[in-house]
Amino acid sequence: MKLVCFFKDEKGINNRRLPFRKIVGNEMNSSIMEGFMQRNVTLKRSLIKAITYRIFIVCLDFLTIYLLTGKMQLALGFMIVSNIYTSLGYFLHERIWNRIRWGISEG
């Protein structure tokens, strides 16, 4: 399986199709990097991303605890308590990392 990334030009047309291995590490060219640097992540996107992630994790938490204990009430309780504080933690972590430029070279 070959990973491929598509990049849009200033008119919004997909004009670049590069194998993923060519856009990672030190091989990233400046025009590709500029596309990454201009990307602004909105608060709404981070919130929706956190919510969809938590829905997935809620299901996994419930299934795991239920399979291990066989007790539905225990699994539900753990699922609710755990996912309240971890959802907030994930959202805050995501917003903090969106401000960190470490590991991103400036063209």
Phi and psi in degrees as GROMACS dihedral restraints (atoms count N, CA, C in turn):
[ dihedral_restraints ]
;  ai    aj    ak    al  type     phi  dphi    fc
    3     4     5     6     1  -113.8    20    10
    4     5     6     7     1   124.2    20    10
    6     7     8     9     1   -81.7    20    10
    7     8     9    10     1   133.9    20    10
    9    10    11    12     1  -130.1    20    10
   10    11    12    13     1   139.1    20    10
   12    13    14    15     1  -114.6    20    10
   13    14    15    16     1   140.5    20    10
   15    16    17    18     1  -107.0    20    10
   16    17    18    19     1   138.4    20    10
   18    19    20    21     1  -123.2    20    10
   19    20    21    22     1   141.0    20    10
   21    22    23    24     1   -99.4    20    10
   22    23    24    25     1   143.7    20    10
   24    25    26    27     1   -82.4    20    10
   25    26    27    28     1  -175.1    20    10
   27    28    29    30     1   -63.1    20    10
   28    29    30    31     1   -18.4    20    10
   30    31    32    33     1   -91.9    20    10
   31    32    33    34     1     0.6    20    10
   33    34    35    36     1    84.0    20    10
   34    35    36    37     1    15.7    20    10
   36    37    38    39     1   -96.8    20    10
   37    38    39    40     1   132.6    20    10
   39    40    41    42     1   -70.4    20    10
   40    41    42    43     1   101.8    20    10
   42    43    44    45     1  -118.3    20    10
   43    44    45    46     1    -0.2    20    10
   45    46    47    48     1  -129.9    20    10
   46    47    48    49     1   129.6    20    10
   48    49    50    51     1  -129.3    20    10
   49    50    51    52     1   105.7    20    10
   51    52    53    54     1  -119.0    20    10
   52    53    54    55     1   141.1    20    10
   54    55    56    57     1   -60.8    20    10
   55    56    57    58     1   142.1    20    10
   57    58    59    60     1   -55.4    20    10
   58    59    60    61     1   -38.4    20    10
   60    61    62    63     1   -63.2    20    10
   61    62    63    64     1   -21.1    20    10
   63    64    65    66     1   -84.5    20    10
   64    65    66    67     1    -9.9    20    10
   66    67    68    69     1  -110.7    20    10
   67    68    69    70     1     6.4    20    10
   69    70    71    72     1  -105.0    20    10
   70    71    72    73     1   162.1    20    10
   72    73    74    75     1    66.4    20    10
   73    74    75    76     1  -145.8    20    10
   75    76    77    78     1   -80.4    20    10
   76    77    78    79     1    -3.5    20    10
   78    79    80    81     1   -86.3    20    10
   79    80    81    82     1    -0.1    20    10
   81    82    83    84     1   -70.2    20    10
   82    83    84    85     1   125.1    20    10
   84    85    86    87     1   -85.7    20    10
   85    86    87    88     1   166.8    20    10
   87    88    89    90     1   -67.2    20    10
   88    89    90    91     1   -34.5    20    10
   90    91    92    93     1   -67.5    20    10
   91    92    93    94     1   -36.0    20    10
   93    94    95    96     1   -69.0    20    10
   94    95    96    97     1   -43.0    20    10
   96    97    98    99     1   -63.1    20    10
   97    98    99   100     1   -37.6    20    10
   99   100   101   102     1   -60.8    20    10
  100   101   102   103     1   -37.8    20    10
  102   103   104   105     1   -62.5    20    10
  103   104   105   106     1   -38.6    20    10
  105   106   107   108     1   -70.0    20    10
  106   107   108   109     1   -40.6    20    10
  108   109   110   111     1   -70.1    20    10
  109   110   111   112     1   -29.1    20    10
  111   112   113   114     1   -82.1    20    10
  112   113   114   115     1    -7.6    20    10
  114   115   116   117     1   -75.5    20    10
  115   116   117   118     1   120.6    20    10
  117   118   119   120     1  -105.8    20    10
  118   119   120   121     1   128.8    20    10
  120   121   122   123     1   -96.0    20    10
  121   122   123   124     1   121.6    20    10
  123   124   125   126     1   -81.3    20    10
  124   125   126   127     1   159.2    20    10
  126   127   128   129     1   -61.5    20    10
  127   128   129   130     1   -39.9    20    10
  129   130   131   132     1   -61.8    20    10
  130   131   132   133     1   -42.6    20    10
  132   133   134   135     1   -61.6    20    10
  133   134   135   136     1   -44.9    20    10
  135   136   137   138     1   -62.6    20    10
  136   137   138   139     1   -39.9    20    10
  138   139   140   141     1   -65.8    20    10
  139   140   141   142     1   -46.9    20    10
  141   142   143   144     1   -63.5    20    10
  142   143   144   145     1   -40.8    20    10
  144   145   146   147     1   -61.9    20    10
  145   146   147   148     1   -43.0    20    10
  147   148   149   150     1   -63.9    20    10
  148   149   150   151     1   -42.1    20    10
  150   151   152   153     1   -65.6    20    10
  151   152   153   154     1   -46.0    20    10
  153   154   155   156     1   -66.3    20    10
  154   155   156   157     1   -36.7    20    10
  156   157   158   159     1   -63.0    20    10
  157   158   159   160     1   -44.2    20    10
  159   160   161   162     1   -66.3    20    10
  160   161   162   163     1   -36.7    20    10
  162   163   164   165     1   -58.8    20    10
  163   164   165   166     1   -44.9    20    10
  165   166   167   168     1   -61.6    20    10
  166   167   168   169     1   -45.8    20    10
  168   169   170   171     1   -68.7    20    10
  169   170   171   172     1   -35.2    20    10
  171   172   173   174     1   -57.8    20    10
  172   173   174   175     1   -45.9    20    10
  174   175   176   177     1   -62.8    20    10
  175   176   177   178     1   -43.2    20    10
  177   178   179   180     1   -65.8    20    10
  178   179   180   181     1   -41.9    20    10
  180   181   182   183     1   -59.4    20    10
  181   182   183   184     1   -49.8    20    10
  183   184   185   186     1   -59.9    20    10
  184   185   186   187     1   -48.4    20    10
  186   187   188   189     1   -60.7    20    10
  187   188   189   190     1   -44.3    20    10
  189   190   191   192     1   -64.7    20    10
  190   191   192   193     1   -50.1    20    10
  192   193   194   195     1   -64.3    20    10
  193   194   195   196     1   -39.5    20    10
  195   196   197   198     1   -65.7    20    10
  196   197   198   199     1   -43.0    20    10
  198   199   200   201     1   -65.6    20    10
  199   200   201   202     1   -34.4    20    10
  201   202   203   204     1   -77.1    20    10
  202   203   204   205     1   -35.8    20    10
  204   205   206   207     1  -108.0    20    10
  205   206   207   208     1   -27.5    20    10
  207   208   209   210     1    74.5    20    10
  208   209   210   211     1     9.2    20    10
  210   211   212   213     1  -111.8    20    10
  211   212   213   214     1   112.0    20    10
  213   214   215   216     1   -66.4    20    10
  214   215   216   217     1   -41.0    20    10
  216   217   218   219     1   -63.6    20    10
  217   218   219   220     1   -41.8    20    10
  219   220   221   222     1   -64.2    20    10
  220   221   222   223     1   -43.4    20    10
  222   223   224   225     1   -63.2    20    10
  223   224   225   226     1   -42.5    20    10
  225   226   227   228     1   -64.7    20    10
  226   227   228   229     1   -43.9    20    10
  228   229   230   231     1   -61.5    20    10
  229   230   231   232     1   -47.0    20    10
  231   232   233   234     1   -62.3    20    10
  232   233   234   235     1   -43.1    20    10
  234   235   236   237     1   -59.7    20    10
  235   236   237   238     1   -46.0    20    10
  237   238   239   240     1   -67.0    20    10
  238   239   240   241     1   -53.7    20    10
  240   241   242   243     1   -62.8    20    10
  241   242   243   244     1   -47.5    20    10
  243   244   245   246     1   -60.7    20    10
  244   245   246   247     1   -41.5    20    10
  246   247   248   249     1   -81.2    20    10
  247   248   249   250     1   -14.8    20    10
  249   250   251   252     1   -69.4    20    10
  250   251   252   253     1   -54.1    20    10
  252   253   254   255     1   -76.9    20    10
  253   254   255   256     1   -29.9    20    10
  255   256   257   258     1   -75.2    20    10
  256   257   258   259     1   -27.5    20    10
  258   259   260   261     1   -64.4    20    10
  259   260   261   262     1   -45.3    20    10
  261   262   263   264     1   -63.0    20    10
  262   263   264   265     1   -42.8    20    10
  264   265   266   267     1   -61.5    20    10
  265   266   267   268     1   -43.1    20    10
  267   268   269   270     1   -63.8    20    10
  268   269   270   271     1   -45.1    20    10
  270   271   272   273     1   -60.0    20    10
  271   272   273   274     1   -47.7    20    10
  273   274   275   276     1   -63.7    20    10
  274   275   276   277     1   -41.9    20    10
  276   277   278   279     1   -59.8    20    10
  277   278   279   280     1   -44.0    20    10
  279   280   281   282     1   -61.9    20    10
  280   281   282   283     1   -45.1    20    10
  282   283   284   285     1   -66.5    20    10
  283   284   285   286     1   -37.9    20    10
  285   286   287   288     1   -64.3    20    10
  286   287   288   289     1   -48.0    20    10
  288   289   290   291     1   -66.3    20    10
  289   290   291   292     1   -24.8    20    10
  291   292   293   294     1   -67.5    20    10
  292   293   294   295     1   -19.4    20    10
  294   295   296   297     1   -95.3    20    10
  295   296   297   298     1   -14.3    20    10
  297   298   299   300     1   -85.8    20    10
  298   299   300   301     1   126.9    20    10
  300   301   302   303     1   -99.3    20    10
  301   302   303   304     1     1.5    20    10
  303   304   305   306     1   -59.6    20    10
  304   305   306   307     1   134.5    20    10
  306   307   308   309     1    85.4    20    10
  307   308   309   310     1     1.3    20    10
  309   310   311   312     1  -117.9    20    10
  310   311   312   313     1   115.9    20    10
  312   313   314   315     1   -83.7    20    10
  313   314   315   316     1   145.1    20    10
  315   316   317   318     1   -93.2    20    10
  316   317   318   319     1    84.5    20    10
